[in-house]
Each structure stands twice: as C-alpha cells, then as structure tokens.
C-alpha cells in the first residue's frame, strides 16, 4: 500500500516532522485493541525504513515499510499482509494513515 501526501515544509522540515512523529504514526489505534511491539526504524538518506509487529488478541503479524521524504511529498509504502484485510480494509488503513500524516504536516 502506498500513501503520498504533499507538503510545504521543505525536505528537512518534513523529515524532522516524520522523525519526531514516527512512533506516534504507527501506534495502535485507540479503542481497536491493536498493540504495536518490536518497533524499529532506521534512516538511510531521506528514507526511513521501519518494521514492527501488530498484535490483536492472539493474532500477530509483522509489518514493514518505508517513508520517503522529498522537497514536496512524503510517501509511505507499507507491506500489508492479506490477512489484515479481514480485520480492517486497506482503504480504511490508507485513509487513516493519510489523515494522520496530513495533520502532522499542516
């Protein structure tokens, strides 16, 4: 899944926002019972690579992806496992991520 959000913060400004907010961006959604564990992030140039395990009750699944920051856009690529679709449709996940990122970049 790919989400791209435009911004006017410049590369360094947007990168700082992404870095400062990374943990918040991938927190479990309140009230959903989703817990995020084993969170890891690493910057290589203007791209942050991340991974974590999402847990919900007895179910857990690893997730990984990247956030690329350019002068005008932030692009998030996430590898969503197919089974996740049974719990939350991809479009709902996409809309939630886009809303959070837009809020951080305004």
Secondary structure by P-SEA (a helix, b strand, c coil): cbbbbbbcccaaaaaaaaaacccccccccccccccccbbbbbbccccccbbbbbbcccbbbbbbbbbbbcccbbbbbbbccaaaaaaccaaaaaaaaaaaaaaaac
